[in-house]
Amino acid sequence: MAAWPAVPLLINFGGSLLGFVATLTLIPAFKDRFLAARLFGADLNKASRQPVPEAQGVISGAVFLIILFCFIPVPFLRCFVEEQCAAFPHDEFVEFIGSLLAICCMIFLGFADDVLNLRWRHKLLLPTMASLPLLMVYFTNFGNTTIVVPKPFRVLLGVHLDLGVLYYVYMGMLAVFCTNAINILAGINGIEAGQSLVIAASIIVFNIVELNGDCRDDHIFSLYFMIPFFFTTLGLLYHNWYPSRVFVGDTFCYFAGMTFAVVGILGHFSKTMLLFFIPQVLNFLYSLPQLFHIIPCPRHRLPRLNTRTGKLEMSYSKFKTKSLSALGTNILKAVKILRVVDVRSGIDEDGEYTECNNMTLINFVIKLIGPTHERSLTLLLLLLQVLGSTIAFSIRYQLVRLFYDV
């Protein structure tokens, strides 16, 4: 891939621009078809409950796949054009095809989730299944499971450590985390596509910076996927921005997460990629008591609209106090003392009850700043995502010296 890096990248960029236009055009064109197929929902944060087409991530995902299907021969043009080609790079070709297969599987499974409304346990299983082609490509092309141990642990573990099968477990869990991390930081217009756009832009900047490094080919490979993803997501965000005319659906969350997992794993910068997920990691940690049902978790944890003020307020989970386990009770006591969760108690006709705000980063931001307009809340969360990427770059290029020899 390193022979003519500029030409394939320019072709990829041109195709991505066409993909942006196609996404902008196709989403409104297919709106009535989705409504006719009853693939729609109501925006719970709006006073009017007009039907809004769902699962529009399948359109941006399809455009993304078409761009890269047409792009498949481009990185290997030197073997078709030059008189001499020492050997066709089958390993790079398999890497490209395997990545597309994993992403294609995830789009299909995500759309199945939107249509069939699968349970949360299935949401963990689907990315695991879709990541298998990715893990097989890594096994056949690289097979390296040795990591460089951070400096503080070298006295105990040495400079290098072979994780063996645990490394593949880590990569599979990474794919599951990426897909679901975007899915659980959702619920307001533009947040899913917006956060994915910022992460994609951060990865693109990182790839460009690293083009002069030792892993040039890996970052070119990443750019081949990230540039089309950025532009197709930009087209989707245009329609999903407040007031949203479409919903992206689980299809987009799975598609975005798997695309990030693909470039992070096969581009060999999975640790750096996770740094770009700082807000998602914080949201995941904050949500753990509800995700594991230690604290009762309602189906929808999005903020609640105050129709009188037109602003979003924290949503709450209400449950009988006696139904809470000892662990749940202790957790609520701790978070109440730390003032990171609003906990209330009282008595109604059913007896003693407890309620707490739903544990999402969105609700936590509302707790800090008070009731907020939906558009302002989305902008603030995206600014937090940009801040997270800024911190990620600082860690990657400055604090990394404390842990590794660079």
Phi, psi and omega in degrees: 000345188276352186294306180238068185295328185290317184296309177299322180293321178294319177296317179299318179295317178297317177296326179292322176297318176297323178295324177298314180295319180297317179296317178302322185278318188287326183299308177292331180294328183262004184303311183295328180293320178292321178295319180294328179276005179063028174265074181210165177212175178259141176280107185291346179261021177234147179293321177271134184255056177290143178296132181241126180303136180253174174059032181287352173298339179292331179286311178296325177293320179294318177297317177303313181295320180297318178302312185282333173297316178291336184275347187312311183285343189298315180296346184248020182300330182300332180277350178256333186259314183291150181292327181237129175230109187310313179195139178293132183283076183300326181295319178291323179295315179296321178300317181293312182293319179297322178295315178298323179296316180297316180293318179299317178299320183289323176296316179298313182291325177294319178294323176298323178295317179297323183281317187264349178056062185289162179282166183297326180296331176286329179295336175277328183285321185300310178297329178297315179294317182291338181278349182301315176301323180296316180292325178292321177297317179297319181295316183283327184270325186240295178072004182277121180241018180266134179243158174272124184282133176302150185308317183298340184253003185289335177297324181271321190249350184087181183284321181238148180220125178270113182276343180061228184293337179297333179293324178288326175298317178300315181294321177295318178293328177297317179296319179295317181295313183301317182291317184276337180296321178287325183292328183269348172260074188211175174123351175232155186302127172086356188284319181294308180292324182295312180294324179293323179296317179294318178297316179298317178298321179296317179294320179298315178299315179299316179299316181296318179299324185272002182297335178269005181271191183284338184254044185303313183298322180297321182282330173295317176303315179298318180298325179302330181265322187287324181295311176297323179297318181301312186285323177291325177291325177298318177296321178293320181297327179304319181274339183266352180290156182298135350282126188295132176263346177214159172252143184282329178077171176296335179305312181292319181300317179292317179300312181296312182299318180292324178297317177296319180297319180300308184289327179292319182282306183282341174272357176061041172221045184296324180292318178295320180298321179297331177297329178286354179257024183305311178299323180292322178295315179298318178297319179297314181296319180294328184274350188309314181302325178277324180297326179264010175058028170289322170252133181309135184239114177289166181295318180247126181247014181292158180299167184251133180278129171268105186296337181285318182263341183076014181248159179270137176239168179297141172264155186236153171252120183249136184204162177290133183301319184289345179280350183277136178287169179298320179296316179298320178298317180293323178296316179298322177297317182294312183290333177290320177295319180284349179061035176260350177223139177272112183247131179231152177226157179185186179229132175231197184294339179267001180109200183286135180229162174227143174222147178218155178294145177299135190273080173231157179299327180297311179294325180295320178296318177297323178300322182285318188253351180091176180308137188220149174293147186300316180298316180296322180295318177298314179300319180296318179293324177290327174295323175296323177295318177296318177299320177300319178293323177298317176297320180300316179294323178296318178294316185294324186250354179237296184292342181301334181295338178286340185245334183225159177273108181233000000 
